[in-house]
Amino acid sequence: ADCAVQMGFSRRRGRRAAIAGIKAQREFEAAEVELGERLLQKIHDNNQLGVVILARSYMSQDSGANLGIAEKLAQLGVVPIPLSFLPLDSVNVYEYSDRPYWFYESKHIAGSAITERDPSLYGLLLTNFGCGPNSFIINIVEDIMGGKPLGQLEIDEHAAEAGIVTRIEAFVDTIKAFARSTGQAKGWDKSAYRSAPVALTSEKTILIPSMAAGAEAFAAAMEAFGVRASVLPPSNEQSLIYSNKVTRGTECLP
């Protein structure tokens, strides 16, 4: 309403416009899921393979940004499926992780769960160079998929289309071979991303990363409540060498 007033409209008209916009968005999302249900039924009836494009909507639905991924998949004989076509609300993401942080992390978890349990579906994860959140989300998606093939493409303005085509062809060949095989994919570990209860006693020390000046205040607050806390020193070249052994290398380094 405040925004409407700033644009020269009444608050009442602004509220009506907001309500109409929300209603239209919800109807659009419901229509997408309905289209997805029909598409999945067609895939099952025709014994086809579907590839769920695990990506943010501005990436998956813009052929210019993704170099025409959907068209290339279709040309190779598989059915591309937008993430928004899946019934994501049917999945309780907290069964897979008790701490999904980003909005699209929950969408990726739900989409991966649906894809993993459907023998006709496989996932293709699209990301951009330097996407900090995806460096964490990808790990969860990989674990949910278990031993099921998962394609991953990192696309930016320097990506060569020929290289993308080669990788997509290799991915499609892999899932077709996997579908023909009689082997079963190893399932995901349900406890992998669920926190374990920790007793905060004075006998244990909580280590806090040195991300900002507020880390010292946070440690002091914990000390005030009887919990031993210590702020780690800033990262140096040696600590980065050790950390690279247990990370993807694309995480944000403050």
N, C-alpha and C positions, 0 to 999 in steps of 0.2 A: 504494500500500500504506500509506503514511504517513497519507493522508487517511482510509483505512478504519479505521485504529487510532484516530484522533481521533474517529471516529463510533461507536466501541465495537465494531468488528468486527475479526476477525483479519486479519493481513497476507495470509494465504493466500486468504481469502475475498475480500479486496479485489483481489488479482491476478486471480482467476477472474472477478470482475465486470468488471474493466477489459478483459480479453481478450474476454469475451462482448460487451461494448459495442462494441469496435472491430470485431469480426466482424459484428455487426448493422449497423453504419454502412456497412461496405464492401458488404454485401449490398444494403442500401438504395440506395447510389450505383450499383451495377451494375444494379439493377432500373430506376432512372431512365433510364440510358443505353439499356437495352433498350426501354423505352417510347418513348424518343426516336427510336430507329431505326424502330420501327413507324410512329410519327407522321410522320417524314420521308418514308417510303415511301408513305404514304397521300397526303401533300401532292403528291408527284411524280406518282403515279398519277392523281390527280384534277385535275392542273393548277391547284393552288391556290397561294396566296402565304402564306408563313409569316413571322411577325415574332418574332425572337429578342429576348427581354427581357434586355438587358444591365444587370444590377443585382445587388447583393448579395441573398442568399436572403431575409434578413429584410425586404427591401424588395419584391422581385418576387413573393413568395408570400404576402404579407399584404394582402388586399384593402382592409383598413382603412387601412394605411399608404400604399398606392399608388392609393387612390380607385377601385378596381375596374378597373384598366387592362386586365387579361386579358379580362374580360367585355365591355368596350367594344370591344376589337379584334375579338372574335368576332362581335359584333352588326354590325360593319361588313364582315363577309365575309372576314376573314383569320384565320389560325390562330396564336394566341399560343403561343410555345414558351419554357419556362423555360431559362435558361442551362445548368442542370445536366442537361438532357435531351440535350445535345450531347456527342459523344465528345471531350471536351477533352484527354484524355491522348494522343490521336492526333496532336496538334499540338506540334511542338518550338518553344516560344515563343522560344528563343534564336536562331531563324532570323529573328525579327522585331525583337528587342531583346536586347542582351547584358547588360542591367542591369535586368530587372524586379525591383522592390523589394518591393511589397506582394503579399500572397497573392492578392487579388482582381484585381490588375493582370495576373497570369499568366492567370487565368480569362478576363478581358475580352479579352486578346490572342488566346487560343485561340478563344474564341467569335467574335470579329470575323473571324479568318482563315477559319473554317468558313463563316460567313455571307457573306463577300465572294466566295468562289469558287463558291457555289451560286446559280444564277440565280433560284431559287424563294424564297430567304431574304433578309430585310432586317432591319436592326437598329434597336431602339428603346432608347436609353440612358436609364435612370432615375437621377437623382441627388438629393441633398438639399442644401438651402441650407447653405453653409459647409463642405462636405465637401472638405477640403484635398487628400487623395490624388486624388480624382476630377478636380481641376483639372489634374492632370498626365496621368492615365490617358486622359481624353477626347481629348487631342491625339493620342495614339498610336492610339486607336480610329479617329479621323477619317482619319488617314493610311493605315491599313490598308484602310479602306473605299474609299479613292480617290474616284472620282466617283459611287459608288453612294449613293443617298439614305440618310441616317441620321437618325432622329428623336431628339430630345433633350428630356427633360422634367425640370424641377427642381421637386420636390414638397416642401412642408413644411406645417405646420399652418395656414398662411395661404392655401394654394392654393385657388382657387375651382374647383369641379367643372365649372362651365360653361366656363371658360377651358380646362381640361384637355380636355374633350370637343371643343371647337373645334380645338385643336391636333392631337388624334389624328385627327380627320376629315380635316384638311388633309394630315397625314402619309400616311394610307391612300390618299387621292386621288393623292398624289405617286408613291407606289410602284406603284400600279396603272397610272398613265400611263407610268411608266418601264418597267414590264414589257411594255407594249404597243409601246413604241418600239423601233426597230432599232438605236439608238445603243449603243455599248459604253462602260462606265465606265472611267475612267482608273485603271490599277492603282497599287498603292502602291510607294513607293521603298524597296527592301529595305535600303538603306544608311542610311536616315534616322535610325535609332536605334541604330546600331552605332558604337562608339567608334573614333576614328582614333588610330593609334600616335603618341605624342608623345615626343620625345627630351627628357628632363629634363636640361638643361645649365645652366651658370652664366650663359649668355647670355640665358636666358629667365626671366621672373618669373612665379611662380604667384600669382594673386590669390585671396585667401580671404575669403569673406563674413564680416561681423562679426555672427555669430549668437549667440555666447556668449563668455565670458571664455576658454574653452578654445581659441579661434581663435588667440590670441597664442602659446599653448604649441605648437599645431600648426605655426605658422609657424616658431617657434624650432627645432622638431625637424627640419623640412625644411632649414633653414639649416645645422644641424649635419651634415647629409649632403651638403652642397655644393649645395643647390638654393636659388636665390633665391626668397624668398616674402615677400609683403606682405599685411597685413590691411587690407581696405577700410574706410573710415569708415562709421559707421552711416548708414542711409538717411535722407534728408531729403525735404522736399516736392518739390524739384526732381528728385532722382533717381527718385522715385516717378512723376512725370509722364512721364519718359523710359521707365521700365520698363512703364508701362501700354500703351505702343505695341506691345510685343512679348509681352505676356502676356494671359491671359484676364480678369484682374482678380479671380479667385476664389482665387488662390494664398494660402497662409498667409504672413503677413508677421511674422516674429519681431521 
